[in-house]
Amino acid sequence: MSDLFEATEEKTSYSAKDIEVLEGLEPVRKRPGMYIGGIDEHAYHHLVAEIIDNAMDEAVAGYATNIEVSLDKDNYVTVRDNGRGIPVDPHPKFPNKSALEVITTTLHSGGKFGGGAYSVSGGLHGVGLSAVNALSSHMIIEVAKDKKLYRQEYHQGKPSGPVECLGAVSNRRGTSVRFLPDTLIFGESVHFKPATLFRMARQKAFLFRGVEVRWNCAPELLQGDEKTPAEQVLKFPNGVSDYLDYLMKDRSMVTPKPFAGRVEFPDNQGAVEWAICWPNDFGDAFEYSYCNTVVTPLGGTHTTGMKTCLTKGLKAFADMVGNKRAGDITSDDILNTAGVMLSVFIRDPQFQGQTKERLVTTSATKLVENAMKDPLDHWLSHDTKAATALLDWIVERSEERRRHKKVLETQRASATKKLRLPGKLADCSHKNVEGTELFLVEGDSAGGSAKQARDRMHQAILPLRGKILNVISASQDKILANEEIKDMTEALGCGRRDKYNEEALRYEKVIVMTDADVDGAHIASLLMSFFYQEMPKLIENGHLFLALPPLYRLTYDGKSVYAQDDAEKDKLLATTFKGKNVEVSRFKGLGEMPPHQLKETTMDPNKRTLLKVLIPSKTSSNEEEQEESVYTADIVSRLMGNKPEYRFQFIQEHAKFVENLDI
């Protein structure tokens, strides 16, 4: 017995040698997803966006007028601007290194923190250029500054030597960054897509009217691509108004002219530029927002300010013209059929996440609302006939929404009489679809905990037995015969494939809630595949979500904090509970969690975190979304189809990033 304890002690010894210290850019190479959002094709192209954003910051600050974006046949990308050039003199804190080397090899370094070098910029994370350097097998930076040319090379984030002065240079200034992403990080199969990079370059040109973007691409890469030019100069003097015109093309509008403008914020706090139109063809609507030329796909405080302004302004106009029907209009009624371009330039922007998907700067809401108020009032009063037509259009949409809501309430009230609902479904009692949620949970034990933890008025629970059928590789006969799929289809009430009916959907949110382990992730993948193939409109219309239950509970002195994964647990141990004797509990599954903990961490809308599942629309008129739709279909087919060699290839390419596999 003593031998057994001795062996165990030896195997689990934990000493200073087990503590790993990541220096320089090692954290980026170790966990690239934390810095660029992943290692997939989207993250791969995000590298270019980071470098272009730096060049755009020079343009927005008034120091650059030209940006060149080039893609070579050997997959190298070069981004060059005619701005001030990255400083090359010794850094005060690191006198043996140039500022260029510090910026490219040190996280959270740059000229955007103090506010002196840039009044507005694309963010303050300070990891853009250094992260790209870390994830590149080769990078060359040239700086033309003070009539001299400087150069430094890097391999996998490490400088090959000091900054070289190549001598005098005339008629040139600014920074040139040329890089090749590392195949050890991204794999051999991913390459830059000319069409994606061209759209990126064009978008930046639209977003800042003072810049000229020159695009170049090796002709060899454009075979079979008739839409992407090999060379083009992109300059749009009207900014986002030109962008909106490009996207709208020949679509007819409710008003003769869009609501467009640009206003400087007071006290040099930045500016806002917008262009909004209302097509009357019931085609695709969109809302594209940006901060300091960085796209914010999830919107944020700037879009909140815009929506508040539009709602207040149109209601005030309705009062002025005596339209009492407009009293109940909402921002959704106003924008659900609109095409919206909103671009703000502000100091010290704060984003949610490193990939900057949502702006969270609180002051942006009032800045945008106040800036747009007077221009909106003038636009409405300048052409009262067009403004009245717009108001009538919005009121009609509002009344349609309320009629639709009443229909859904009626359907909901009588749904249990009309439908044969699965016996194990614990339905909610709310009569209206709005605000209701269906939780798809793994196993009867988890279902039991969830039923006790739920809000019976708004939350329904449907337990599923183990792993459902993989519909991507199954025949229609097997799909139709599968009991779990039958139960889900009956509970949702909306039908499948071409029989899908949005109005018959019985819940506003469908939430996949599985264990926070490998099996749970597999079940979630199978469920997402089911909805992707059988009910894609349910995802496109924003109904599908993933719950994020915690994996750990950390308790000290009566205080409990939950961690979703090992990384968050380690962070809490190193910060909140540093130096304390903490009790760490690992949940084996949802069924093991007491109902009150499950409610607090995963089901309570006021405390939980949900991931919204998004897919590009197959029927979108947007060129980029169409391309992403084809790419998504290909990935799903490869990873979930009946050819294991594709999965094996994917595992080989990505296994190097898997740590602490839970099997």
Secondary structure, DSSP 8 states (H G I E B T S, - for coil): -HHHHHHHHHHT---GGG-----TTHHHHH-THHHHS-SSHHHHHHHHHHHHHHHHHHHHTTS--EEEEEE-TTS-EEEEE-SS----SB-SS-TTSBHHHHHHHSTT-SSSSSSSS-SS-S-S---HHHHHHHTEEEEEEEEEETTEEEEEEEETTEESSS-EEEEE--S--EEEEEEEE-HHHH-SS----HHHHHHHHHHHHHH-TT-EEEEEE-GGGGTT-SSS-SEEEE--TTTHHHHHHHHHTT--BSSSS-EEEEEE-GGG-EEEEEEEE-BSS----EEEEEETTEE-TT-BHHHHHHHHHHHHHHHHHHHHHT-GGGGG--HHHHHTT-EEEEEEEESS--EETTTT-EE--THHHHHHHHHHHHHHHHHHHHTHHHHHHHHHHHHHHHHHHHHHHHHHHHHHHHHHHHS---TT-B----SSSTT-EEEEEESHHHHHHHHHHS-TTTEEEEEE-SS---GGGS-HHHHHH-HHHHHHHHHH-S-SGGG--GGG---SEEEEE--SSHHHHHHHHHHHHHHHHH-HHHHHTT-EEEE---SEEEEETTEEEEESSHHHHHHHHHTTTTTS--EEEE---GGGS-HHHHIIIII-TTT--EEE-----TT-S-HHHHHHHHHHHHHHHHHHSS-HHHHHHHHHHHGGG--S---
